[in-house]
């Protein structure tokens, strides 16, 4: 049963991922870049990554870009924007660094039909908007995500390798589940597009600014998870345009701080998936495959425990049920270990086809998979923590991400 639970999901997802096709561009589109406003929350308000993000976003010819920083960095961001010599960029600010509050500052300012929310460290291809707008030609779609890959440095290190595999694995999972039942665990905040009227709905604004965790905290982190769940709970379909034309590049930590990023992402997954499965429950009825393949996987034991248990069960079955001789038991366990190795490779096949030289690092990716199980367990024990721990200045206002309620507010 454990083998079926794990590997039926893998096999079906592989078939779904390999046969996935994006929604094609319409012959006569009704939406274009002039219908798009891009909102980019940022903290520092300067730097090469932010400049590159603005440049590539401008190249897609949107109606407007709205940058939102904190009051303390407003001047430096305004100076950066002035260097672009364009009227299509506006700069706003809030008192404290908090992505939800920054987004809420900008969303009411949008006048276009589509709003794209983007991070300040992404690189867009020139044709991205055409592909991200294609699903919106169908009235039932409310949110659209993108394919994401790591911006590969000239001399990548092991942390870059692990970061690239993280994104590769995510692309695999969300394309597979989107293809089957339209489900996705999270429309990543790195870049996602939404119908503006959804984000400007007063009910959305209230829910977005009044999310609570364990009835004891006001949660101001996990913004993209909230929006994804809102789409599902309010009857909107979502889609991921998994194709080269909608493939953006992003940066992750190329040093041990990557582990802190993994810890933060794991905490967000725990909080959101538990809420989806236990509190809101829409996913069970509307997206049953995604509930099994994505959300329920949150509760799976760490890979080291699961793999070890499977090997032990195989040995016991070969000894007691099949009554194989010692050599036969060794062959049975060897076959299982071989399949386990292949299964850990299949999700990452796309990366290794693009960078065959990385195949030598495959054992490292397997070892990291076991380590990530420990990270996942620690994340579960610290779900009331929202610190980034990986980006300069990101935690200065961490107290605003998880606010403990007073007895009166509870």
Steps between C-alpha positions, in 0.01 A plus 500: 500500500783740583657429159169564324446822697838635394552368150155517343525873563843513335407298192177690434674834555777401259249417226309822567812717504641351180173554313426847638443778248448869583188686397595631154501861393165607353483597134319822586587591860282744689770568761845651456774664703293818516255307721768408753635674809802344672538538877848440642545519878862567594698583811839650422387711205826464311744247359580320177238229545218751541620701200511185287149406613363841406677491163362161403150587622504820295607302193164319507325836452252505790270791565675582827741373764433588864793459738426494873779544753523624858500867593865490603608391151256702292757758392756249376233309305373822344856577387529156343169541317600844374792341315256311273353816343150356469160603631382139531648450848348622823653479847301455821601421856379366833635544849621144556636224278214254459404356164127482571489861611710608205267320261193651666653843454532448125199287402240782539712711263465252212272601212565213258312170466798285595744539790831318505671457836875450471807475720788742464754236390346349188599519134214482251517387137368763261193298402392399851194724518353354180510151650389597847200683353385212279303314771313820590330485161286235670265654755542224760868567567587739783872436553795390286849391603826455312785259448797594720866409477814608677718767344806277461831673579806440284654279768213345696575346838318222683251747651411628154453139393264427789306820437459414131367156594254655746347704219514206259312279743241772554449548124449125467240477774288803413494426126392142573218589740386796290464265205293247697254706703620860483647485850809674627633537852606862445509752216849616585544866584809513281259578218126437477217679324145558624183671390513839668136488606578198718779679683299822535195323645445639854440145625841394367670802655346428837593132489851579375562738790322291765638149466563322829709204606395270784256769620794662679686687228424736216691360204655749258738257329414236235325751274515286184358199683203705619422629152521148353257365758270798442478413130392146584252594772331760278454286191784631283718269295877541499755393244877477459651587164781246511693574180824662395324817385366556853821395675639762735835492675548569868772489762526292816767501766820348363640425845389324823225762542313289244414268789324790674303564184394135495394527863289809428335336198432185700328698776283675241407167342404352837282798595324525166454129427365429847252782459399370155446143622358553849342843516385602154467149345409622148795313351358157589191553283628726224855369451521147644815401314684810616378435855667159482808588296585840651319581822489157660869455421565759770405237757723231349789381719850628419660324202758329718225345714281408205784345300631311800155365579448384142834316497420331832151399383644363176752290693231372735268413211777319316581304816159420647247528217697409190739264687788592273853377569756755620620572145142559386437741785812694406380521138155618611641774718750592228219538247310724743807715561551529124142618453541749785807643326312534170200659674719770651642574155179520296371833637837659428549355153445834328785664692747222429411506129579872490814468713633144462815596688289527815423128489812442707327687783194276503610321821516842665141574401389168652689575822343845514157342458560309822627815672193690385287251694665625817445861393133418443468352850669801661274733299193325640625559853557872434195604298460823694835624362496714184858630483679485165851473639644517149459853368650823624239727655217249451457431871517855631121504525446128557273573798234618254486163318360306798326721755387339826143593578397640835239318706243757388586450129473121526 
